[in-house]
Amino acid sequence: MEIIETKYQLIFQSEDDAGTFEFRIHKNCSQIQLETDINNSFQCCTCANTNYKELEAIRNMIDTILKNYIS
């Protein structure tokens, strides 16, 4: 995983045989974006307006999943 910092976003980028995956968080916590690049064409993008409390809730859900369901 690579972390890229731009003026407005932090981009967490990962890559595998299927393509590239990016998880972007605006530095002011106003929006998160998920993008996938399947076969080198960014065609799937999901954006969500959010705030810090919602990002905390997402973090807690991911932590719970990782602790309880993935060994």
N, C-alpha and C positions, 0 to 999 in steps of 0.2 A: 504494500500500500504506500502510496505517495501522498504527501500533504502539500498542497500548493496554496500560497497566500496571495491574494490579489488586494487591490485597494478596498474592495467592498465585501469580499467573501473569503471563506476558508473552503477549499475544495479537497475532499478526500477521494482519491482516485485509485481504483483497483482494476486489474486486467487478468483475463484468463483466455482460454481457447475460443470462447464464444464472443468475446469483445471486451469493451471497457465499461466500467460502472463508475459513476461519479455521484457523490453525495455532497451537496453544497449548502453551506449555512452562511447567511448574511451576517456580517459582524455585528449589526444592531439587533440581531435575532428576530427580524421582521419576516423572514421567509426562509424556508428550506426547499431545496430542489433535489430531485432524484433524476438522473439521466442514465440511460443505457445506450451503448453503441454496439449494436449487433451488426456484424459484417461491415464495419467501418462507415456506418451512416447513422448519426445521432437522430433517430426518428421517434424515440420514446422519451418524453420528458414529463414529469409530474412535478408541479409546484404547489406549495401550500404556504399560506400566510400563517405565521405563528408568533409566539412570543416566548420569553424565557421560561415561564411556568410550563408551557406546553413542551418545550424542549426537555425540561427536567422530567416530565411524565414519560416522554419517549425513551429517555435514558433509563429510567427505572423499569419500564417494560422490557427493554432489551437486556438489562442486567438480570431480571427475573428469568427470562427465557434461557439465557446462557447458564445461569446457576442451576436451574431445575430440569432443563430438558436436553442440554447438550453436555456430554461427558467427554 
